[in-house]
Amino acid sequence: MAGGPPDERPIEERPIHERFYRGNISRLSAGRQTGVVRSISGRDIPFIFAFVEMLGDRRRFEDLHIGTAVGYDVSWTSHGLRVSVMRILD
């Protein structure tokens, strides 16, 4: 089986790099507080900061910059796939 057996540990016990998808901030709009995360595979996933649960020490929109490495999770909305949880990694 490719990838090995599934990890049975609760998500909070896994190392941070195993809890989230990884990507980088590729676009930001400070006025609307929106942006786009580019996944490792090259997919662009938008977010609206007001609807993102920020984790970690840096939780403000001002902490995000183009190129910032982030861990993230996604949710389906009526407008498609959106970033729903984010943590700044670098």
C-alpha positions as CSV (number, residue, x, y, z in Angstrom):
1,M,0.0,0.0,0.0
2,A,1.5,3.3,-1.1
3,G,2.2,5.8,1.7
4,G,2.0,3.3,4.5
5,P,-0.8,2.8,7.0
6,P,-2.9,5.8,8.1
7,D,-1.7,7.7,11.2
8,E,-3.9,6.8,14.1
9,R,-2.7,9.6,16.4
10,P,-5.0,12.4,17.1
11,I,-4.3,15.4,14.9
12,E,-3.1,17.5,17.8
13,E,-0.4,14.9,18.7
14,R,1.1,14.9,15.2
15,P,4.1,17.1,14.2
16,I,3.0,20.5,12.8
17,H,4.1,19.5,9.3
18,E,1.8,16.6,9.3
19,R,-1.3,18.5,10.4
20,F,-1.9,20.7,7.4
21,Y,-1.4,21.1,3.7
22,R,1.6,23.3,2.9
23,G,1.8,26.3,0.6
24,N,2.8,29.9,0.2
25,I,0.9,33.1,0.0
26,S,0.8,34.1,-3.6
27,R,-1.6,37.1,-3.6
28,L,-2.9,39.5,-1.0
29,S,-5.4,42.4,-1.1
30,A,-4.9,44.5,2.0
31,G,-8.0,46.6,1.3
32,R,-10.4,43.6,1.1
33,Q,-8.3,41.4,3.4
34,T,-8.3,38.6,1.0
35,G,-5.6,36.5,-0.6
36,V,-4.6,33.3,-2.3
37,V,-2.5,30.4,-1.1
38,R,-0.6,28.4,-3.7
39,S,-0.3,24.7,-2.8
40,I,2.8,22.7,-3.3
41,S,1.1,21.2,-6.4
42,G,0.5,24.7,-7.8
43,R,-3.2,25.0,-7.1
44,D,-4.4,28.5,-6.1
45,I,-6.9,28.4,-3.1
46,P,-8.5,31.8,-2.2
47,F,-9.3,33.0,1.3
48,I,-11.2,35.8,3.0
49,F,-9.3,36.6,6.2
50,A,-12.4,37.2,8.3
51,F,-13.4,33.5,7.7
52,V,-10.0,31.9,8.3
53,E,-9.2,30.5,11.7
54,M,-5.6,31.6,12.4
55,L,-3.4,29.4,14.6
56,G,-0.1,30.1,16.2
57,D,1.5,33.3,17.5
58,R,1.1,35.4,14.3
59,R,-2.7,35.7,13.7
60,R,-3.1,39.2,12.1
61,F,-3.6,39.9,8.4
62,E,-0.6,42.2,8.6
63,D,1.6,39.1,9.4
64,L,0.9,37.7,6.0
65,H,3.2,38.6,3.1
66,I,3.6,37.3,-0.4
67,G,5.9,34.3,-0.2
68,T,5.1,33.5,3.4
69,A,5.1,29.7,4.0
70,V,1.8,28.6,5.6
71,G,0.1,25.4,6.7
72,Y,-3.5,25.4,5.9
73,D,-6.7,23.4,5.7
74,V,-9.7,23.9,3.4
75,S,-13.4,23.8,3.3
76,W,-16.0,23.8,0.6
77,T,-18.2,26.8,0.4
78,S,-21.0,27.9,-2.0
79,H,-18.2,29.7,-3.9
80,G,-15.9,26.6,-4.1
81,L,-12.8,25.5,-2.2
82,R,-11.5,28.1,0.4
83,V,-8.8,28.2,3.0
84,S,-10.5,27.8,6.4
85,V,-7.5,27.3,8.8
86,M,-4.1,28.8,8.5
87,R,-0.8,28.8,10.4
88,I,2.3,30.8,9.4
89,L,5.2,28.4,9.3
90,D,8.3,30.6,8.8
